[in-house]
Amino acid sequence: MICPYCGAEMEKGVIHRDRYKLKWVPYNKDKGPILQFFADGVNLENNGDLVEAYYCETDRIVLIKV
């Protein structure tokens, strides 16, 4: 995948989940780590316990395809 910021090739990897479902939650609706189970968000897990992600070392960003 090509980085949308600098145009460099991004490194493919995965993010593993821990005890709770991996999801993105808007900052103003974040309930903290203990109550995250109850927060509405975008489910990032599309493959069981991990999600495919791409990292750009130049820009230090991670992109996740949902």
Protein Blocks (a to p, Z undefined) as FASTA:
>chain_A
ZZfklopacdddddddffbccddddfklcgbjklmmmpgcddfbfghjaccddddfklop
acddZZ
